[in-house]
Amino acid sequence: MSDSGRGKGRLVADRRYSKKTGGKGSTTAEKPAAKPARRKPPARKPARKRNFLVAFVLGIFGFIFGLIWRITWRVAAVAVLLLALGVGYFYATLPPVAALLDGRAQGSVTLQDRDGKIFAWRGDQFGGAVTASSVSTHLKNAVIATEDKRFYWHMGISPRGVASAVRINLAEGRGPLSGHGGSTITQQTAKLLCLGVEYDKSQWKSEAAYVSDCRQGSLVRKGREALYAMAMELKYSKDDILSIYLNRAYWGAGAYGIEAAAERYFSKHAAELNPQQSAMLAGLLTAPSTLSPTNNLERSQARASTVLRLMRDQGFLTAAQEQEAQANPAVLSEEAERKTGGYFADWVMSLVEDNPFTQKTSDDIVLKTTLDQRLQRAAEAAMNKVYSEKVTKPGSVVEAAIVVMSADGAVRAMVGGKKTGVSGVFNRATQAKRQTGSAFKPFIYATALELGRSPLDRIVDEPFCMNIAGSGRWCPENYSRNFKGPVTLTTALAQSLNIPAVKLSEGVGRSLVQKVATQFGVQSDLYDTPAMALGTSEATLLEMTAAYAGFLNGGSQVEPYGQLELRVKGESDALVTQSSGIRERVIRPEAAGQLVWMLQHVITEGTGRRAALPDGREAAGKTGTSSDSRDAWFIGFTADYVVGVWMGNDDNSPLKGVTGGSLPADIWRETMVRVNEGLEQKPLPAIAPKQPEPAPQPQVVDRQPQQQQRTPERQQRDNFIQQVLRDLLGPRN
């Protein structure tokens, strides 16, 4: 049916009944309740009008902050991109860890004495690569506690550490980047690696200039250092970085790398270090040269005490362990404590540096030398004794040098100045060329003996003058200003008479004397003048001592040497060996033996009497005093050793009251007494000259017995002859 005719009713019927009661008997279903009517929103209060000025200011600030934010996040994005590119670049250039452990340009040299005991080190010692896991745990903890306690937690840089360092620097009146750097171990390693730039001789004036550039602390450099450090953190593990650091860091006394430092100071491996030794080594990293225990043990121990407290504070040591370590501070090993042979080590290293092999390798070298540490201590003790007892003038600048040598040229001890136990200073035994004075005269007498003259031949000590071309008249004088008259060559040498020396030199020929002196090892040019006989030419103490060794060994040239064996560390085969310095013969053994006999008289009855040895041991030698007493020498020998002594001033000023027969002879005697201690007494190879046969005496005829023995026939004949002679000659008036 259609409802089109119906009018539209209401959509909701009127409520006729209450909600609780319906119509009586109603069957109609209960209709749903009507929806509550929508509440009208409360009428909005009319907006307050904002102050125009406030609105303007807020608008400007909003615009500015918005602009800053837009710029900041863009700049930050660019910075992050550049940071990533920088880190990525360095990451790509980083080599394997093994290639970074040893960065030395040249290797080290370990010096051993004649018995194979270490007495010195030279060069950049390395000792071999170690890892953070192979070294002593105490060492690893000490380094972390001292250098970077958050090492295992940061990503290569520590903003907190940098901020703290800047604050300390400013508080101490320095620039923000001067002084404390706040660098992590990773950043320090980056600096040690010079940000990957290797040393190239063609690009740097010296290795020192290269190192200086690597250590600069500019802001740009610090930025690159941070990038390199973060690249290392991405490329390597923490222990890898620590391994590079331990192997590359400088630990003082020429030791690069912790293994070399452990050997240098304690004669043990890095894996064997105890807490106090580890603390001492870790303490060196702030100032390796200043805090080095070989330089100042007390200062190094004080620094180690601080490191031990840091290790306890950070939980690396218990209180008991720290207390025990503090009570027993680390000390140097016996080898490291020795300070003998510094002058000798400097000299022998100057020879090794000329070796082509050592110039082209970074391997560690072991050099066995001729040094005898007992004799070295003897020479140093003799020097100290004479200076303490006889050089009494306060502030005296008089210097001295000693060389002890075997007859074959092996240098056994060397003292290059009055200050013993030092190295790296001026060595007067090898570097000072000084006038030899009368110490040169034995070369003149050696020449004469080689030509057949006898030690007993006579020569007249008398006033003597010569005309020298270009110089005029020259009249030498004796030191005593008097003349001895006719003397033997032996007496002339023993008394160090000048006039006989000049006469003999001119007689045998100056050129021949020059030749003999040069062949015996005097390398300096000899002045070709008559005054050459008085020692006006210069030579080093080492040259002169080697020349006298030639007299002792029978007349052969001697080349002083200090090297016995050169080999690469860890290998048994030697690269270079040497066993003797004796070269070609200069004079006959008979002439050398006679010269030794003459030099004995210098000590027994001549100018060297103060050098006589107290035990009666045979000795020979010669004094020498140069013109104006600027240099004083005594060089001599026993059957086993040759010892040379020189005294003088470095500025070549005259000595006061010192001659070769005074203080130098005293030093020589004190040295020889100690050098020969415990050695069997042996005679010198002296050859005494043959005594000349006495001239034949005329026979004295005893006439009386002959007359008594005449026969009557003989008497009659003699009477007849006498009568005939009287008749021929007539009577005698």
SELO-575153 format. One record per residue (C-alpha): x, y, z. Coordinates in steps of 0.2 Angstrom, whole numbers, plus 2048, in hexadecimal, padded with zeros to 3 digits. Example, Ala and Ser with C-alpha at 12.3 -4.5 7.8 and 13.67 -1.06 7.14 Angstrom:
2
83E7EA827 8447FB824 
END
This chain:
733
800800800 8068117FC 80981D80A 80A82C7FF 7F9833805 800833817 80784381E 819842825 81983E837 826843844 836838844 835836857 825833860 82083D86F 82483587F 813830886 819825895 8278278A1 83681D89F 8318128AD 81E80F8A9 81680B898 80480B893 7F87FE89A 7F87EE890 8037F6883 80B7EA877 8167F686E 8297F4870 83380187A 83A80E86F 84C814871 85082387B 853833872 865839870 86A84887B 86A858872 87B85F86D 88286C878 88687C871 898881873 89A88F87F 89B89F877 8AD8A4873 8B48B387C 8B98C0871 8CC8BF86E 8D78CC877 8E08D786B 8F38D386C 8FF8E186F 9068E685E 9188E8864 9188D786D 9118CF85E 91F8D7853 92D8D285E 9278C0860 9258BF84E 9378C584B 93E8B8857 9348AA850 93A8AE83F 94C8AF845 94B89F84E 943897840 95089D834 95E897840 956886842 95588482F 96788A82D 96D87F83C 96686E836 96C871824 97E87682B 97D867836 97885C828 98786381E 99386182D 98D84F82F 99084B81D 9A185381D 9A584A82D 9A083A825 9AA83E815 9BA842820 9B883282B 9B582881B 9C482F812 9D082B821 9C881A823 9CC816811 9DE81B814 9E1811823 9EC802821 9EC7F182A 9F17F283D A017E883A A077F682F A0680383C A0F7FB84B A21801846 A2381283F A35815841 A4081B833 A4F81283A A52804846 A5B804857 A6C7FE85C A6F7F486C A817F5871 A897E787A A9A7E6882 AA87DA87E A9F7CD889 A8E7CF881 A867D988F A7B7E888A A837F988F A7A806884 A6C808877 A6B814868 A5F81985B A4C81685B A4A806865 A3A7FC861 A3C7EA869 A2F7E285E A1C7E485C A107E086A 9FD7E086C 9F27E7879 9EE7D587E A007CF87F A077DC88B A057DC89D 9F37E08A3 9FA7EC8B0 A027F68A2 9F27F7898 9E97FD8A7 9F68098AC 9F681189A 9E381289A 9E28198AC 9EE8268A8 9EA82B896 9D8828892 9CD81F89F 9BE820894 9C8818885 9BC809883 9AC814883 9AF822877 9AF823864 9C182A863 9BE83B869 9B884187B 9AF85287B 9AF85188E 9C284F88E 9C485D881 9B986988C 9C286589B 9D3868893 9CE87988C 9C787E89D 9D88798A5 9E2882898 9D889289A 9D98918AD 9EC88F8AB 9EE89F8A0 9F1895890 9E7895880 9D988887E 9E387C874 9F487F87D 9FA87388A 9ED86588E 9E585E87F 9D8853885 9DD846878 9D7834879 9E3826876 9DB825865 9DF837861 9F1835868 9F382685D 9ED83084E 9FA83D852 A0882F854 A03829842 A0483B83C 9F2839835 9F982C829 A07837821 A1882D821 A29835822 A31839811 A4383F811 A3F849800 A31853808 A38857819 A4885F81E A4A85382C A41846836 A40853844 A3685F839 A2A851834 A2784D846 A2485F84B A1786183D A0E851843 A0D858855 A06869851 9F686E85A 9ED87A84F 9DA87984E 9D987283C 9E6865841 9DB860850 9CC85E845 9D5853839 9DC849848 9CA84784E 9C584083D 9D383483C 9D082E84E 9BD82A84A 9C382183A 9CF817844 9C0813850 9B680C841 9C5803839 9CD7FB848 9C87F3859 9CC7FC869 9DA7F086D 9E27F385B 9E280585E 9EA80286F 9F77F7867 9FC80485B 9FE811869 A09805874 A14801865 A1581385E A1781E86E A28824874 A2D81F885 A3D828888 A4F823886 A4D81F874 A40812876 A3281286A A2580586E A217FD87F A2B7ED87C A3B7F8879 A37802889 A357F3894 A467EC88E A4E7FD88F A498018A1 A457F08A9 A4E7E389E A3E7D989C A2F7D7890 A207E2890 A157D2895 A1F7D08A5 A1D7E28AC A167E38BE A0B7F18C4 A197FD8CA A237FB8BA A137FD8AF A0F80D8B9 A208148B6 A1F8118A3 A0D8188A2 A138288AB A2082B89E A1382F890 A11840896 A23845895 A2E837890 A3F83F890 A3C8498A0 A3583B8AA A4082D8A3 A478238B1 A588238A9 A578368AA A508388BC A4A8288C5 A438318D4 A3883C8C9 A3282D8BF A2E8248CF A238328D5 A1A8338C5 A178208C6 A108228D8 A0282E8D0 9FE8218C3 9FC8138D0 9EF81E8D9 9E68208C9 9E680E8C6 9DF80B8D7 9D18188D5 9CB8118C5 9CB7FF8CC 9DA7F88C3 9E37F58D3 9DD7F08E5 9E27FB8F3 9EE7ED8F9 9F67EB8E7 9F87FE8E6 A007FF8F8 A0C7F18F3 A117F98E3 A1480A8EC A1F8028F9 A2A7FA8EB A2C8078DD A338018CD A468038CA A518018BB A597F18B6 A6C7EE8B8 A6E7F18A5 A648018A5 A6C8088B4 A7E8068AD A848178A6 A958118A1 A9C81388F A92822889 AA082A880 AA5819879 A93816873 A9382786B AA3823862 A9F81185C A8E817856 A9682484B A9F816842 A9080B841 A8581A839 A9181A82B A8D808827 A82806817 A787F881F A7380282E A6E811824 A62807819 A597FC826 A4C7FF834 A517EE83C A577EE84D A6A7EB84E A747E385B A867EA85C A937E0866 AA27EC86A AB37EB871 AAE7F5881 AB47ED892 AA87F489F AB57F08AD AC27FA8A4 AB58088A0 AB18098B3 AC48098B7 AC78188AB AB88228B2 ABD81F8C4 ACF8258C0 AC98358B8 ABD8388C7 ACB8358D4 AD88408CC ACB84E8CA AC484D8DB AD584C8E4 AE18578D9 AD68638CE AD286D8DD ACE87E8D5 ABB8818D7 AB28828C6 AC187C8BC ABE87A8AA ACD86F8A6 AC786089C ACF84F89A ACC83F88F AD282D891 AD381E884 AD780C889 ADC80187B AE37F0878 AF27EE86D AE87E985E ADE7F985E ACE7F2867 AC8801872 AC37FB883 ABE80B88C ABC81D888 AB982D892 AB683C888 AB5849896 AB784C8A8 AA58498AA AA28368AA A9282C8A7 A8B837899 A88836887 A83841878 A9084E87D AA1854876 AAD845876 ABF84C878 AC683B875 AC083A863 ABB84B85E AC8857865 AD785985A AE5861865 AF8864863 B01855869 B1185D870 B1F851875 B13842874 B18843861 B2A840864 B2A82D864 B2682D851 B3783684F B40829859 B3781B850 B3D82283F B4F823845 B4E81184D B4780B83C B56812833 B6280983E B6681684C B6880F85D B6081586E B71817874 B77822866 B7C83386C B75844867 B7A85686D B6E860877 B74872874 B6E88386E B6888085C B6088C84F B5988983D B5589582F B4389182A B3E898819 B308A581B B328A582E B448AA831 B4F8A383F B4789684B B5089185B B47883864 B49882877 B47874884 B39875891 B4687789E B4F885895 B6087C897 B6B87088D B7185F891 B7F85D885 B8384C87D B75840882 B6F82F87C B5F82E871 B57825880 B5B83388C B5584087F B4483887E B43834891 B46847895 B3B84D886 B49858880 B44863871 B54867869 B5A854866 B48851860 B4985E853 B5B85984E B5684784C B4684B842 B50856836 B5E849835 B5283A830 B47845826 B3784D82A B2E84581C B33834822 B2D839834 B1C83E82D B1A82E823 B1E824833 B1182E83E B0482D830 B0681A82E B05818841 AF4820840 AF5833842 AE8838836 AEA84B837 AF585582C B07857833 B0F868830 B1E867825 B29872830 B3786E83C B2B87284B B22862846 B2E859851 B27862860 B1585D85D B0E86C855 B0286284B AF185C851 AE984B854 ADC84385F ADF83986E AD8829866 AE482B857 AF382D863 AEE81F86E AEC81385F AFE819858 B06814869 AFD803868 B07801858 B17803862 B117F586E B0B7E9861 B1C7E8859 B1C7F784D B0B7F4843 AFE80183F AEE800849 ADD805844 AD2808854 AC27FF854 AB37FC85F AA87F0855 AA97DD857 A997D784F A8A7DF847 A7A7D5845 A677D7844 A5E7D5854 A577C3856 A637BC849 A737B284C A7D7B583D A887C483D A887D182F A987D9833 AA77D283E AB87D9843 AC57D284E AD57DD84C ADA7EE847 AEC7EA843 AF17EF832 B027EF828 B137F1831 B1B802833 B2C7FE83B B367EF83E B327E584E B447E8854 B417FB852 B307FA85B B387F086A B467FD86C B3980B86C B3080287A B40801883 B43813881 B31818887 B3480E897 B4181A89B B3582889A B2C8218A9 B3B81A8B3 B468298B1 B3E8368A6 B2F8438A6 B238358A9 B2882F8BA B178338C2 B108268B7 B1A8188BF B0F80A8C4 B0F8058D7 B107F38D5 B207F38CA B177EE8BA B217F38AB B1A8028A2 B1F80E894 B1981E88E B1C830889 B17841890 B1184F885 B0E862887 B0A86D879 B1087F876 B0A88B883 B0487C88D AF387B885 AF3868884 AFA85B890 AFC84988B B02838892 B00829887 B0881888C B0580688E B087F6898 B0A7E5890 AF67E488F AEF7F588C AF3806885 AEC81588E AEB827887 AE7836891 AE584888C AE1858896 ADD869890 AD087788F AC3877882 AC688987D AD988487A ADE890888 AEF88C891 AEF88089F AF68868B0 B0387B8B7 AFE86C8AE B0B8628A3 B0A85189C B1484A8AA B088518B8 AF584E8B8 AF48448A7 B018388AE AF78378BE AE78338B5 AF18268AA AF881E8BA AE781D8C3 AE08168B3 AED8098B1 AED8038C3 ADA7FF8C1 ADC7F88AF AE97EC8B4 AE17E78C4 AE27D48C6 AEC7D18B6 AFC7C88B6 B0B7D28B4 B137D08A3 B237D889C B237E588F B297E087D B387EB880 B497E8876 B587EF87F B657F5873 B767EC872 B837F587C B917FB871 BA27F1872 BAF7FB87B BBD802870 BCD7F7870 BDA7FD87D BED7FE877 BF77F087F C037F588C C147EC88A C1D7E889A C2F7EC895 C377E68A5 C327D48A4 C387D4892 C497DB897 C4A7CE8A4 C467C0898 C537C688B C617B9886 C737BE886 C737BD873 C647C8872 C6C7D587E C7C7D5873 C727D8863 C687E786B C787EF871 C7F7EE860 C707F6858 C70804864 C83807861 C7F80884E C71815851 C7C82085C C8982084E C7D825841 C7383284B C81839855 C7F83E867 C6E84486E C6C855876 
END
